[in-house]
Amino acid sequence: MHFAQTTALANGKIKIGMSRGEVIVYLGSPQKSETVGSTEFLFYTPVWYVLPLFVSSQNPIAIRDGKVVGMGKSHYDSITQTTGSVQGDR
């Protein structure tokens, strides 16, 4: 992820209701994606995080029906705890 893309993530350009395609335009391809129930999570790691913290520093963006419905680890944790399983790790 380039610095300009990381800035889009940090400065609030990614918003609830935005399309999946718009997220990809701003941030590029995610480093990882997962589907939990009917929610797809796109994971991005800002350039300022160091490799040993890679897993814990990812910023998940939740997509449902092609639109952003939530962001952040707390949203991801809430969905995975409610749904109970992760499907289709990529």
N, C-alpha and C positions, 0 to 999 in steps of 0.2 A: 504494500500500500504506500503510495507516494504521500509526501507531506501535504499537498493540496487536498488530497482525498481525505486524509486524516483530519484536516481542519474542518471539512464538511461534516464529519461525524461529531467533532467536538463543539462546533459553534452553532449547532441546532438547525442545520439545513435539512436534516433528516427528521421528518415529522409524521405523526399519526395521520393516516389517511393517504399518504403518499403511495404511489404505485411501486411494485417490485422493480419494474424497469427503471424508474427514476432513481431508486436506491443504487442500482447497478451503474447508472450513468455517473452519479456523484462519487461512488466508492469503488467501482470496479467489481471484479468477481470476488466473492467471499473466500476466505481461507478455508472455510468449512461450512457445511450446511447440514441440518438435521430436520427431520419431520417428527413432530410429537403430536399425536392425534391428528387434528386438521390444521395444525399450525406448523409452518416451515420457519426455521430459524436460520438466518444468515449470520455467520460469525466473522467479525473483523477485528484485527489487532492493530492498534495505532503504532506508528513507527517509534514512538518514544518509549515503548516497553521493551525490556531486555528479554532475550530468549528463555532463560530459566523461568520467567514469570508468564510465558506465552499462554498456557492454558488458563490460568487464573485471570489474565488481563484481557481476554477476548470480550468484545462487546456484541452480544446477540441482538439481532433485529428480528422481531416476530412478524411474519407475513401470513395472513389468512385471506382467502378469496382474492389474492393478488394485491392486497393493500397492507401497509404497515399498521399493526394493531397494538404494538408495544415495543419497548426497547429495554435493554439492560439485563443484568444477571438476575435481579430480583423477579422480573417478569418471567424469565426462563425458568427459574426455580419454581415459581408458582404454577406454571403450566405443567412442568414435569411431575411435580408432586400431585397435582390434581389428576393428571392423565395416567401417571404411573409407569409409563414406558416410553422409550425413545425408539422410533422407527426410521429406517433408511439413513443411517449415518453415511455421510459422503465426505 
